[in-house]
Amino acid sequence: MSSDLAPAAAELLSHVVTSIVEKPDEVEIDATNDDDVVRFDVRVGDGDMGRVIGKRGRTAHAIRALVRAVAAKDGASIDVEFVD
């Protein structure tokens, strides 16, 4: 997975998500570009979505904040969606 518009953000997202889940081989991240916003759709293996979302969505929120901060260095606007 790589995105030409936000390469550092894509790398960080991949690293963080694969570090959290129990099945890192099943992590899929798709990047699309819509109206100057790069969207990352994150899919994980069975049973790992709860780990990525966290209690009350705190882990997901933290992941989004980190990736957006790195994307700002690339001059990109991004959105991270966790897809079931």
N, CA and C atoms as an extended XYZ file, in Angstrom:
252
Properties=species:S:1:pos:R:3:atomname:S:1:resname:S:1:resid:I:1 pbc="F F F"
N         0.840       -1.171        0.000 N   MET     1
C         0.000        0.000        0.000 CA  MET     1
C         0.879        1.225        0.000 C   MET     1
N         0.610        2.115       -0.910 N   SER     2
C         1.305        3.393       -0.888 CA  SER     2
C         0.432        4.433       -1.547 C   SER     2
N         0.608        5.626       -1.132 N   SER     3
C        -0.116        6.735       -1.720 CA  SER     3
C         0.906        7.761       -2.179 C   SER     3
N         0.813        8.178       -3.425 N   ASP     4
C         1.760        9.150       -3.950 CA  ASP     4
C         1.544       10.534       -3.347 C   ASP     4
N         0.320       10.815       -2.887 N   LEU     5
C         0.016       12.142       -2.367 CA  LEU     5
C         0.423       12.320       -0.914 C   LEU     5
N         0.430       11.268       -0.140 N   ALA     6
C         0.791       11.349        1.277 CA  ALA     6
C         1.595       10.112        1.676 C   ALA     6
N         2.804        9.986        1.148 N   PRO     7
C         3.567        8.758        1.397 CA  PRO     7
C         3.929        8.529        2.862 C   PRO     7
N         4.292        9.573        3.584 N   ALA     8
C         4.657        9.406        4.992 CA  ALA     8
C         3.437        9.002        5.816 C   ALA     8
N         2.284        9.580        5.512 N   ALA     9
C         1.055        9.244        6.225 CA  ALA     9
C         0.658        7.801        5.959 C   ALA     9
N         0.796        7.357        4.716 N   ALA    10
C         0.451        5.984        4.359 CA  ALA    10
C         1.361        4.997        5.078 C   ALA    10
N         2.638        5.309        5.147 N   GLU    11
C         3.600        4.439        5.824 CA  GLU    11
C         3.309        4.365        7.317 C   GLU    11
N         3.043        5.502        7.933 N   LEU    12
C         2.737        5.524        9.365 CA  LEU    12
C         1.465        4.746        9.669 C   LEU    12
N         0.425        4.963        8.885 N   LEU    13
C        -0.838        4.257        9.090 CA  LEU    13
C        -0.636        2.754        9.013 C   LEU    13
N         0.075        2.305        8.013 N   SER    14
C         0.341        0.881        7.857 CA  SER    14
C         1.107        0.329        9.058 C   SER    14
N         2.125        1.043        9.486 N   HIS    15
C         2.948        0.589       10.611 CA  HIS    15
C         2.132        0.503       11.902 C   HIS    15
N         1.359        1.533       12.206 N   VAL    16
C         0.584        1.567       13.447 CA  VAL    16
C        -0.475        0.469       13.464 C   VAL    16
N        -1.227        0.333       12.386 N   VAL    17
C        -2.305       -0.659       12.360 CA  VAL    17
C        -1.740       -2.079       12.431 C   VAL    17
N        -0.696       -2.378       11.673 N   THR    18
C        -0.141       -3.732       11.715 CA  THR    18
C         0.495       -4.039       13.068 C   THR    18
N         0.921       -3.019       13.800 N   SER    19
C         1.494       -3.227       15.130 CA  SER    19
C         0.429       -3.538       16.175 C   SER    19
N        -0.776       -3.051       15.971 N   ILE    20
C        -1.854       -3.215       16.947 CA  ILE    20
C        -2.566       -4.557       16.811 C   ILE    20
N        -2.778       -5.018       15.588 N   VAL    21
C        -3.616       -6.196       15.350 CA  VAL    21
C        -2.873       -7.507       15.623 C   VAL    21
N        -3.650       -8.571       15.809 N   GLU    22
C        -3.069       -9.900       16.011 CA  GLU    22
C        -2.727      -10.585       14.689 C   GLU    22
N        -3.392      -10.171       13.608 N   LYS    23
C        -3.173      -10.771       12.288 CA  LYS    23
C        -2.690       -9.688       11.310 C   LYS    23
N        -1.431       -9.279       11.408 N   PRO    24
C        -0.947       -8.194       10.552 CA  PRO    24
C        -0.952       -8.527        9.061 C   PRO    24
N        -0.922       -9.805        8.716 N   ASP    25
C        -0.942      -10.186        7.301 CA  ASP    25
C        -2.295       -9.906        6.646 C   ASP    25
N        -3.342       -9.751        7.456 N   GLU    26
C        -4.679       -9.528        6.919 CA  GLU    26
C        -5.061       -8.054        6.833 C   GLU    26
N        -4.149       -7.165        7.169 N   VAL    27
C        -4.427       -5.729        7.096 CA  VAL    27
C        -4.381       -5.280        5.637 C   VAL    27
N        -5.430       -4.569        5.221 N   GLU    28
C        -5.495       -3.999        3.871 CA  GLU    28
C        -5.805       -2.518        4.000 C   GLU    28
N        -5.024       -1.700        3.320 N   ILE    29
C        -5.271       -0.271        3.329 CA  ILE    29
C        -5.339        0.205        1.885 C   ILE    29
N        -6.493        0.749        1.515 N   ASP    30
C        -6.703        1.255        0.158 CA  ASP    30
C        -6.718        2.775        0.206 C   ASP    30
N        -6.019        3.407       -0.720 N   ALA    31
C        -5.978        4.868       -0.794 CA  ALA    31
C        -6.718        5.332       -2.040 C   ALA    31
N        -7.596        6.313       -1.856 N   THR    32
C        -8.298        6.938       -2.976 CA  THR    32
C        -8.194        8.446       -2.817 C   THR    32
N        -8.316        9.158       -3.933 N   ASN    33
C        -8.215       10.609       -3.915 CA  ASN    33
C        -9.529       11.202       -4.403 C   ASN    33
N       -10.212       11.921       -3.518 N   ASP    34
C       -11.483       12.574       -3.858 CA  ASP    34
C       -11.425       14.043       -3.475 C   ASP    34
N       -11.574       14.917       -4.446 N   ASP    35
C       -11.638       16.360       -4.181 CA  ASP    35
C       -10.520       16.848       -3.267 C   ASP    35
N        -9.298       16.574       -3.610 N   ASP    36
C        -8.113       17.010       -2.863 CA  ASP    36
C        -7.993       16.407       -1.466 C   ASP    36
N        -8.753       15.354       -1.188 N   VAL    37
C        -8.659       14.644        0.084 CA  VAL    37
C        -8.278       13.200       -0.201 C   VAL    37
N        -7.207       12.749        0.429 N   VAL    38
C        -6.799       11.357        0.285 CA  VAL    38
C        -7.533       10.557        1.354 C   VAL    38
N        -8.227        9.524        0.920 N   ARG    39
C        -8.994        8.695        1.857 CA  ARG    39
C        -8.326        7.327        1.969 C   ARG    39
N        -8.051        6.928        3.202 N   PHE    40
C        -7.505        5.608        3.485 CA  PHE    40
C        -8.604        4.746        4.084 C   PHE    40
N        -8.921        3.636        3.422 N   ASP    41
C        -9.880        2.662        3.945 CA  ASP    41
C        -9.085        1.512        4.538 C   ASP    41
N        -9.256        1.279        5.828 N   VAL    42
C        -8.498        0.268        6.547 CA  VAL    42
C        -9.391       -0.932        6.830 C   VAL    42
N        -8.939       -2.106        6.406 N   ARG    43
C        -9.638       -3.361        6.691 CA  ARG    43
C        -8.676       -4.261        7.448 C   ARG    43
N        -9.205       -4.937        8.489 N   VAL    44
C        -8.374       -5.833        9.294 CA  VAL    44
C        -9.039       -7.202        9.361 C   VAL    44
N        -8.314       -8.195        9.865 N   GLY    45
C        -8.820       -9.558        9.965 CA  GLY    45
C        -9.917       -9.686       11.009 C   GLY    45
N       -10.578      -10.833       10.995 N   ASP    46
C       -11.647      -11.115       11.945 CA  ASP    46
C       -11.144      -10.962       13.374 C   ASP    46
N       -11.914      -10.253       14.180 N   GLY    47
C       -11.581      -10.087       15.583 CA  GLY    47
C       -10.617       -8.959       15.884 C   GLY    47
N       -10.052       -8.327       14.869 N   ASP    48
C        -9.076       -7.262       15.109 CA  ASP    48
C        -9.668       -5.854       15.068 C   ASP    48
N       -10.894       -5.704       14.583 N   MET    49
C       -11.477       -4.366       14.465 CA  MET    49
C       -11.606       -3.710       15.842 C   MET    49
N       -11.953       -4.483       16.857 N   GLY    50
C       -12.073       -3.930       18.200 CA  GLY    50
C       -10.763       -3.373       18.722 C   GLY    50
N        -9.664       -4.013       18.372 N   ARG    51
C        -8.338       -3.532       18.786 CA  ARG    51
C        -8.026       -2.193       18.115 C   ARG    51
N        -8.405       -2.055       16.866 N   VAL    52
C        -8.095       -0.839       16.118 CA  VAL    52
C        -8.997        0.320       16.553 C   VAL    52
N       -10.247        0.026       16.858 N   ILE    53
C       -11.180        1.070       17.280 CA  ILE    53
C       -10.905        1.487       18.727 C   ILE    53
N       -10.707        0.512       19.613 N   GLY    54
C       -10.442        0.814       21.013 CA  GLY    54
C       -11.704        1.191       21.772 C   GLY    54
N       -11.569        1.356       23.074 N   LYS    55
C       -12.715        1.730       23.906 CA  LYS    55
C       -13.178        3.130       23.545 C   LYS    55
N       -14.466        3.231       23.254 N   ARG    56
C       -15.093        4.502       22.878 CA  ARG    56
C       -14.408        5.167       21.687 C   ARG    56
N       -13.721        4.377       20.870 N   GLY    57
C       -13.093        4.900       19.669 CA  GLY    57
C       -11.801        5.669       19.903 C   GLY    57
N       -11.250        5.533       21.093 N   ARG    58
C       -10.047        6.319       21.425 CA  ARG    58
C        -8.842        5.947       20.572 C   ARG    58
N        -8.651        4.662       20.331 N   THR    59
C        -7.499        4.240       19.518 CA  THR    59
C        -7.651        4.745       18.088 C   THR    59
N        -8.850        4.599       17.532 N   ALA    60
C        -9.103        5.074       16.167 CA  ALA    60
C        -8.890        6.581       16.078 C   ALA    60
N        -9.349        7.309       17.070 N   HIS    61
C        -9.183        8.762       17.079 CA  HIS    61
C        -7.702        9.134       17.125 C   HIS    61
N        -6.940        8.432       17.960 N   ALA    62
C        -5.507        8.701       18.065 CA  ALA    62
C        -4.781        8.389       16.754 C   ALA    62
N        -5.160        7.277       16.115 N   ILE    63
C        -4.549        6.920       14.824 CA  ILE    63
C        -4.834        8.014       13.799 C   ILE    63
N        -6.090        8.458       13.742 N   ARG    64
C        -6.450        9.518       12.787 CA  ARG    64
C        -5.644       10.789       13.049 C   ARG    64
N        -5.501       11.170       14.315 N   ALA    65
C        -4.772       12.393       14.654 CA  ALA    65
C        -3.302       12.298       14.237 C   ALA    65
N        -2.675       11.157       14.517 N   LEU    66
C        -1.271       10.966       14.129 CA  LEU    66
C        -1.090       11.036       12.619 C   LEU    66
N        -1.942       10.324       11.903 N   VAL    67
C        -1.808       10.263       10.447 CA  VAL    67
C        -2.085       11.622        9.816 C   VAL    67
N        -3.065       12.357       10.341 N   ARG    68
C        -3.343       13.697        9.815 CA  ARG    68
C        -2.178       14.641       10.057 C   ARG    68
N        -1.534       14.525       11.215 N   ALA    69
C        -0.389       15.386       11.516 CA  ALA    69
C         0.757       15.132       10.543 C   ALA    69
N         1.024       13.874       10.255 N   VAL    70
C         2.086       13.537        9.304 CA  VAL    70
C         1.700       13.963        7.888 C   VAL    70
N         0.423       13.815        7.546 N   ALA    71
C        -0.043       14.207        6.212 CA  ALA    71
C         0.102       15.706        6.003 C   ALA    71
N        -0.045       16.477        7.067 N   ALA    72
C         0.109       17.930        6.956 CA  ALA    72
C         1.523       18.282        6.490 C   ALA    72
N         2.523       17.503        6.898 N   LYS    73
C         3.894       17.721        6.433 CA  LYS    73
C         4.009       17.476        4.930 C   LYS    73
N         3.196       16.544        4.415 N   ASP    74
C         3.186       16.261        2.984 CA  ASP    74
C         2.312       17.262        2.229 C   ASP    74
N         1.641       18.127        2.957 N   GLY    75
C         0.742       19.090        2.331 CA  GLY    75
C        -0.547       18.449        1.852 C   GLY    75
N        -0.944       17.354        2.477 N   ALA    76
C        -2.141       16.623        2.052 CA  ALA    76
C        -3.204       16.657        3.126 C   ALA    76
N        -4.433       16.602        2.700 N   SER    77
C        -5.571       16.477        3.603 CA  SER    77
C        -6.054       15.033        3.512 C   SER    77
N        -6.204       14.383        4.651 N   ILE    78
C        -6.553       12.964        4.602 CA  ILE    78
C        -7.736       12.647        5.494 C   ILE    78
N        -8.322       11.489        5.215 N   ASP    79
C        -9.403       10.940        6.024 CA  ASP    79
C        -9.114        9.465        6.178 C   ASP    79
N        -9.261        8.933        7.382 N   VAL    80
C        -9.027        7.523        7.647 CA  VAL    80
C       -10.348        6.886        8.063 C   VAL    80
N       -10.776        5.855        7.341 N   GLU    81
C       -11.997        5.137        7.648 CA  GLU    81
C       -11.654        3.691        7.959 C   GLU    81
N       -12.243        3.175        9.030 N   PHE    82
C       -12.057        1.780        9.405 CA  PHE    82
C       -13.280        1.024        8.917 C   PHE    82
N       -13.086        0.149        7.924 N   VAL    83
C       -14.169       -0.519        7.226 CA  VAL    83
C       -14.323       -1.939        7.740 C   VAL    83
N       -15.554       -2.304        8.079 N   ASP    84
C       -15.844       -3.639        8.566 CA  ASP    84
C       -15.959       -4.620        7.426 C   ASP    84
